[in-house]
Amino acid sequence: IKTICEKCGGALITRADDTLEIVEKRIIQQGNSVVAPIREYYKPGGNYVAIDAEQTIEGMERDLAKVLGMAE
């Protein structure tokens, strides 16, 4: 673990809750709080399509192509 900033030479302080699991959870929660109102705005008009972002990149590309009418 680095304790000195390579850019400015200052001390780096690591929070006790800065584990990968907790940071990922924080990012998901923040992302959902931003995305939820947008999703709820577009859903009633039929202009919202959910794409599974946990699949492979190829799977996402295929799903997006279907939504955009570009599927083979």
C-alpha positions in Angstrom: 0.0 0.0 0.0 1.4 3.4 -1.0 1.5 6.0 1.8 2.9 8.9 -0.3 1.2 10.6 -3.2 3.4 10.2 -6.3 2.1 13.5 -7.7 2.5 15.9 -4.8 4.5 13.9 -2.2 1.8 14.3 0.4 0.7 11.6 2.8 -2.0 9.3 1.6 -4.6 8.3 4.2 -6.7 5.2 3.6 -10.2 5.1 5.2 -11.0 1.9 7.1 -14.1 1.5 4.9 -12.2 1.9 1.6 -12.4 -1.8 0.7 -13.2 -2.8 -2.9 -16.5 -4.3 -1.8 -17.6 -1.1 0.0 -16.4 1.2 -2.7 -18.3 -0.8 -5.4 -21.4 -0.7 -3.2 -21.1 3.1 -2.8 -20.7 3.6 -6.6 -23.8 1.5 -7.3 -25.9 3.3 -4.7 -24.8 6.7 -6.0 -25.4 5.6 -9.6 -28.9 4.3 -8.8 -29.8 7.6 -7.0 -28.9 9.5 -10.2 -30.3 7.1 -12.7 -33.6 6.2 -10.9 -35.3 9.6 -11.6 -34.3 9.5 -15.3 -35.5 5.9 -15.6 -38.8 6.7 -14.0 -39.3 9.7 -16.3 -38.8 7.7 -19.5 -40.5 4.5 -18.5 -44.2 5.6 -18.8 -43.7 6.9 -22.4 -42.2 3.6 -23.6 -38.9 5.2 -24.3 -36.9 3.1 -21.8 -35.2 -0.2 -22.4 -33.1 -2.0 -19.8 -29.9 -3.7 -21.0 -28.2 -6.2 -18.7 -24.8 -4.6 -18.1 -23.5 -7.7 -16.3 -23.3 -9.8 -19.5 -20.4 -9.9 -21.9 -19.6 -6.9 -24.1 -20.7 -8.9 -27.1 -24.0 -9.6 -25.4 -24.5 -5.9 -24.7 -23.7 -5.0 -28.3 -26.2 -7.6 -29.5 -28.9 -6.3 -27.2 -28.2 -2.7 -28.1 -28.3 -3.5 -31.8 -31.7 -5.1 -31.3 -33.1 -2.0 -29.5 -31.7 0.3 -32.2 -33.1 -1.9 -35.0 -29.6 -2.8 -36.2 -29.6 -6.5 -35.4 -28.8 -8.9 -38.2 
